[in-house]
Amino acid sequence: MDIKAYIEITRPINSLMMALAVIIGAVIACNNLNTLMNNSLKILLGSLTAFTLTAASMVINDVYDIEVDRVNAPWRPIPSGRISIVKAKIYFTILCIIGIASALFINLLAMIIALASIIISYTYSAWGKRTGLLGNAMVSFCVAIPFIYGSVILYDSIIPITLFFFLMAFLANMGREVTKGIIDVEGDKLRHIRTIAIVYGSKKAAFIAVIFYLLAITLSIIPIILDLVSALYIPLIVITDLGFIYTSLLLLRNPYKEIALRSKRLVLLWMLIGMLAFLVGRISL
């Protein structure tokens, strides 16, 4: 067994970020350290759910993307032959079982959200990505839902404040998904995927991605105005917002594959710093 290939196919950085997002979601919902510590097992199980289901979504995406990846990324585990499609599907099933089971140990609503998330992820891979912007929204929903999931872990309900942070994450990832469409034009054409870059061209795709980034930046200011975060939120969110502005300028000046690839990677960094801003800003309030 090629252990490295099985790790690689799950995109562990993405999975770890989603696990961290659950913890941050819990902190956003409740910044009382005693309450968080008393619910540490639930938070751990919630992080496990996010990690395994994100990993599962990466696996099934690669299963459906095999023809595209033979053009765009032939080095990946499935197109390179290091993992067969059958073994990848078995791996996907095991990860799903672990994720749903860990959610069931928390509460019923947590299990429902976890199940809905993996169904959306599977639907995206099997059909949704061909729809372009709708597919982008499906991915972005799954990326942002851990912030809401964090409150469900603690309270068995959705705390309104987490919806606000969910929306910021959703918008930022929408920009990233549209940017990814610029990178994958050649492979996406093979599968008739109607990304914005294919339908309207790379320049318009870059412009729309930038709109999403700017909307996320605008929303990031509101927690300060509403006194939802401490002053420690400000320096980290300033770095995040400046990063998004820098990335936006890069895209607008050169909206093509090489710059889009660089922008996609940078946005992941800005999103991570933004997540830390949420965490620090709420826990120190």
KELUM-127858 format. One record per residue: residue in one letter; x negated, y, z negated of N, C-alpha, C in turn. Coordinates in pm, whole numbers, plus 50000, padded with zeros to 5 digits. Layout:
BEGIN
AXYZXYZXYZ/...
***
This chain:
BEGIN
M499154987950000500005000050000499125012550000/D499445021750090498715034450098499355044350000/I498865044349874499435052849770499385067549810/K498295071549873498135085349914499255089550010/A499615080650100500685083550197502025085250127/Y502295076850026503565077749953503645090749872/I502505095249822502475108049750502655119549849/E501945118649960501965129250061503355131450118/I504095120850142505395121950207506425128950118/T506195129049986507135135449894506865150349877/R505785155549939505405169649922505405173249773/P504475167949695504525169449548504555183849499/I503945193049575503985207049531505415212249532/N506155209249638507565213349646508375207049533/S508125194149509508875187049405508565192749266/L507305196049242506915201849114507535215749095/M507615223449203508235236649196509715235549159/M510405225549212511805223749179511975219249034/A511055210948986511095206948845510875219048755/L509935227748794509675240048719510895249248723/A511575249548837512755258148851513855254148753/V513985241248725514975236648627514635242148489/I513365241448453512925246748323513215261648316/I512895268748424513135283148428514635286048422/G515435277848490516885279348483517405278048341/A516835268648267517235266948126516845279148044/V515665284548070515195296447997516045308648032/I516415309948160517275320948202518625320148130/A519165308048120520465306148055520395308447905/C519275304747844519115306147699517655308747667/N517355320847619515965324147589515625322047441/N516415313747372516155310447233515265298047227/L514065299647175513085288747176513565276647096/N514255278946986514735267746904515755259246982/T516665266047052517655258847133516975250947244/L515985257147307515265250447415514525238147363/M513865239647247513125228347190514065217047148/N515225220747095516185210547053516765202747171/N516685208847288517195202347410516065198147504/S514885196147448513715193247531513865180347612/L514535170347554514715157747627515625159847748/K516705167447731517595170547842516855178347952/I516035187847909515275195848007514285187048082/L513655177648011512725168348074513455159548176/L514625154648138515415146348231515865154648352/G516235167148327516635176048437515495178648533/S514295180348479513115182248563512815169848645/L513015158148582512825145448653513825144248768/T515065148248743516075147948848515645156648966/A515235168948936514815178249042513615172849118/F512655167349046511435162349111511755150649204/T512495140849154512725128749233513665131449351/L514705139649331515635142249440515015151249547/T514145160349504513405168449603512475159449683/A511785150449613510915140949681511715132249778/A512885127749734513745119449820514155127049945/S514485139849929514915147850045513765149650144/M512545150550094511375151650182511175138750261/V511385127450195511205114550260512235112650372/I513505114950341514545112650442514435122750556/N513945134550526513725144450632512675139550730/D511615133450677510565128250765511055116250846/V511985108450789512555097250864513285102350988/Y514115112450970514885117851082514035126651174/D512915131451122512065140551199510935133451273/I510955120351278509805113151332509445117351474/E510445119351560510155123151698509565137351705/V510125146451626509605160151622508195160351565/D507975152451458506665152251394505585146051483/R505985137551577505005132251671504415143351757/V505165154351768504695166051843504085176451749/N504855179851641504445190751552503435186651446/A503565174351393502705170151281502435155051288/P501695150551388501445136151407500635129651295/W500045137651208499225132351099500075128150978/R501345131650976502195128250861502355113050848/P502715108150727502705093750700503515085150796/I504725089350835505555080750922505075080951067/P504915092551131504445092251271503045086551287/S502225087551182500875082051190500855066951166/G501985061151120502075046751099501665042150962/R501325051350872500905047350737502075042450653/I503285047250684504515042450618505525039450727/S506115027650721507135024050821508465030850785/I509365031650881510675037650857511455029550753/V511375016450759512075007850663511585010650521/K510265011050503509705013550370510035027650322/A510075037150413510425050850377511865051550326/K512775044050390514175043850347514325037250210/I513555026850186513575020250054513055029949948/Y511995036949980511405046849890512415057849859/F513115062549961514165072649945515235067749848/T515675055349865516725049749780516285048849635/I515055044449612514525043449475514475057149408/L513985067149481513905080749426515285086149393/C516265083349479517645087849454518225081349328/I517995068549312518505061349195517935067349067/I516625069949067515985075848949516575089748920/G516725097749026517225111349009518665111848958/I519535103849018520955103848977521105097948836/A520335087448806520415081148674519965090848565/S518895098148590518405107748490519425118848468/A520125122848575521165133148562522355127948482/L522715115348502523845109248432523605108748281/F522345107348241522005107248099522155120948035/I522265131448116522415145048063523885148148037/N524675149148143526125150848131526755148748269/L528065148148273528775145048397528585155948503/L528645168548461528485179448557527085179248619/A526085176048539524725175048590524625164148696/M525285152948671525275141948767525975145948897/I527095153248885527835157649003526995167049088/I526325176549023525475185949096524315178749162/A523705169349090522595161649146523045153649268/L524205147149256524735139149366525075148049486/A525695159549459526045168849567524785173749638/S523735176449561522485181649619521845171649713/I521795158949672521145149049759522015145949880/I523345146949865524225145149982523995156450082/I523875168650033523605180050121522245178350188/S521245173950112519905171850169519935161350279/Y520655150450253520755139650352521495144650477/T522595151850454523385157150565522565166850650/Y521745174750583520875183950656519925176250747/S519285166050693518315158350772518975151050888/A520165145450863520835137450965521545145851071/W522025157651030522845165551123522645180751110/G522575185450986522635199850960521545208151023/K520345202751035519245210951086519455215151232/R520275207651304520545211151443521395223751455/T522035227651345522955239051349522255252451329/G520965252251303520245264751288520465271251152/L521165282751152521315290551029522085282950921/L523085275250960523825267150862522875257050797/G522035250850876521045241650822520085248650728/N519665260750763518805268750675519475271150540/A520795273850545521545276450422521645263950336/M521755252250399521845239650325520545237250248/V519415239450315518125237850249517975247850135/S518325260250162518145270950063519035268649941/F520215263149962521075259649849520375249449759/C519795239149819519125228749741517875234049670/V517215243749731516035249849669516435258449550/A517565265349559517975274849455518815268649344/I519445257249370520375251249273519715247649139/P518405244649131517825241449000517995252548896/F518085265148940518285275948843519635274648774/I520665270848850521985268448792521965255448710/Y521265245548762521175232448696520615233748555/G519685243248537519095245448405520135249148301/S521125257248340522175261048245523135249448219/V523375241448320524265229848305523675219848206/I522365218448209521695209448116521975213247971/L521925226247943522065230947806523515232047760/Y524375236647849525735240347808526855232347875/D526515223347964527535215848037528475225248112/S527945236748152528705246648229527705256048298/I528215263848393527355273148467527405286848399/I526245291448351526155304548286526015315248395/P526855325648393526875335548502525515341548538/I524665344148441523385350648471522525342248565/T522675329048558521865320448645522285321548791/L523525325548816523995327448953523225338549022/F522865348748945522125360049000520735355549046/F520035347948964518705343249000518775332649111/F519865324849110520115315449219520155322849352/L520845334149356521005341649480519675347249529/M518835352049438517525357049478516685346149542/A516675334449478515915323149533516485318749667/F517805318749677518475314749801518065323849917/L518095336849896517755346350002516285345250043/A515405344149944513975342949976513705330450059/N514355319350021514125307050097514785307350234/M515885314750248516485316450380515475322950475/G514785333050426513735339350507512655329550546/R512265321050451511215311250477511675300850579/E512925296550569513445286650664513515292250806/V513945304750820513975311050951512565312351007/T511615315550920510205316450961509685302851009/K510075292050940509655278650981510135275351122/G511295280851158511805278651293510895284051401/I510175294751371509205300451466508045290751487/I507665283851380506525274651386506865262251469/D508095257351453508485244351508509215244951641/V509055255751715509815257551840509635245651935/E508415241351959508165230652056508865217752017/G508675213451893509305201051849510815202251837/D511305213851794512745215851778513475215351912/K512815219752016513425219152149513695204752191/L512835195552148513005181452184514295175752125/R514685180852008515885175651941517075185051958/H516915195152039518005204652066518495211251937/I517545214651852517865221551726518005236451754/R519155242051718519455255851753519005265451643/T517695266151623517165275951528517295289951588/I517195299851504517265313651551516135316451649/A514955310751622513805312951710514055307551850/I514755296251860515035290251991516175297652062/V517225300851990518405307152051518145321752088/Y517465329151999517315343552019515865348052041/G514915338952022513515342452040512815345251908/S511495344351910510685345551788510755359551727/K510845369751809510875383451756512125385951674/K513275381651725514525383351651514545374551527/A513955362651537513875353751421513055360251310/A511935366251348511085373151250511855384651184/F512615392051265513395403251212514445398451113/I515135387551143516155382151053515515376750926/A514365370150939513655365150821513295376750728/V512845387750786512465399450707513685405350636/I514835405150700516065410050635516345401950508/F516205388850517516425380450399515415383750289/Y514155385650327513135389150228513465402350160/L513895412150238514205425350182515415424850091/L516385416550125517545414850036517115408749902/A516215398949908515715392849784514945403049701/I514145411449767513395421949698514365431549629/T515405435549699516395444849642517045438949518/L517425426249525518045419749410517095418649291/S515805417449318514825415549210514725427649119/I515195439149165515135451449085516285451948985/I517395445649018518615446848938518455441448795/P517745430148771517585425548632516935436048541/I516065444248598515425454948519516465465448484/I517275469348582518305479548561519335475048458/L519715462248465520735456748375520165452148242/D518855453948223518175450148099518325435148069/L518215427148175518325412548160516975406048135/V515895413648151514535408448136513695418448056/S512575413448004511665422247931510715429348028/A509905438347974508955445848056507905436748120/L507695424848063506705415548119507125410248256/Y508395411548287508905407448418508345416348529/I508135429148496507835439248599506545436748675/P505385434748608504155432948688504185420748780/L504775409948734504835397848818505795399648935/I506915406248911507865408049021507355418549120/V506545427949073505925437549165504975430349259/I504175421149204503275413049288504085405149390/T505165398949343506035391049431506595399649544/D507155411149509507795419749609506775425449708/L505615429349658504565434149749504115422949842/G504085410749788503725399249872504735397049983/F506015398149951507065396750052506985408050156/I506675420050111506535431250204505355429050298/Y504235424550241503055421550322503355410750426/T504015400050381504375389150472505325394050581/S506265402550543507215408050640506505416150747/L505535424150707504775432250803503965423450897/L503395412550841502655403050926503555397351034/L504745393050994505685386951087506165396651194/L506475408851153506985418651248505925422651351/R504675423051307503595426951398503225415751494/N503345403251448502935391951532503845380051503/P505065379951560506055369651526505885356551603/Y504705350751590504435338451665503875327651573/K503645315951628503415303851549502325305251443/E501135310151481500015310451388500315319251267/I500875331151293501185340351184502365335151103/A503335329051170504495323551100504065312351004/L503115304151047502595293450961501915299350837/R501135309650859500485316450746501525322850654/S502545328850713503595335550636504375325550553/K504675313850612505405303550540504665299250414/R503365297650425502555293550311502485304650206/L502355317050252502305328350159503615329850083/V504725328050151506035329450087506195319449973/L505655307349991505715297449884504985302749760/L503855309549781503115315549670503925326549604/W504525335349686505305346449628506505341049551/M507105330349600508245324449529507815318649395/L506635312649391506115307049266505865318249164/I505255329149209505005340549120506325346549073/G507305347049164508625351949127509275343249021/M509115330149032509645320948932509005323448796/L507705325948796507005328948671507495342148612/A507835351648701508395364348655509725362148583/F510575353448640511855350048575511585344048436/L510635334548434510345327348308509835336848201/V508815344648235508205353848137509175364748096/G509915369848194510835380848166511985377048074/R512425364548083513535360247999513085355147862/I511995347447861511585341247734511025351447636/S510565362947688509995373247600510995384147568/L512255382447608513275392647586513675393147437/
***
